[in-house]
């Protein structure tokens, strides 16, 4: 069984990035430090929001 996971939200949690999709499935991405997780989660969340505003464009 193949499960499709298309994240729409990224949030930092300690040294992890929590990714959530439209049906509230979650995935954790381990980062080397809490500050790196915070930085990457903010960048990912901005890209997800940008992709939502322009649905025909792919995430860079």
N, C-alpha and C positions, 0 to 999 in steps of 0.2 A: 504494500500500500504506500503510495506516494502522497506526501502532505506538502501542500504549497504554503510557503510562509513569505508574505510580502509585508515587511514592517512599515508602519505609518507613524510610529512614535519611538523616540529614544530618550531615556532618562538615566542619569548617573545614580549608582548605588554602591557606596564604598569604592572598591577597585573594579567594579563591574559596570557594564552598560546593559541596561534592561531594554530589550527591543520588544515592542508589542505590535500585533497586527490587528486587523479590523474585527476579528472575532475573539479578541483578548487572549490569544495564545502568546506566550512569552518565550524569549530566548535570552540567555546571559552570555555576554562577551567579556572574557577576562582581560584586564588591562594591567600594566605593570605598577601603576600607582593611582590613588584616588584623583589626583589632579589631571592625569592623562585621561582617565575615564570621564571626568567632567568636561574637559576640552573636546574630546571626540563626540560625546553625547550631544553637546550643544551644536557642533558642526553637522552631525547627522540629522538632528531634529530640524535644523534650518533647511537642509536639503529636502527632507520629506515634506515640509511645508511648501517649499518652492515647487516641488513636483505636483503637489495637490492643486496649487493655483494654476499650473499649466499642465493639464492632464496628458497632452500629446507629446510632451518632452520626457526624455529619459533622465534618470538621476545620473549626474556626472561621476 
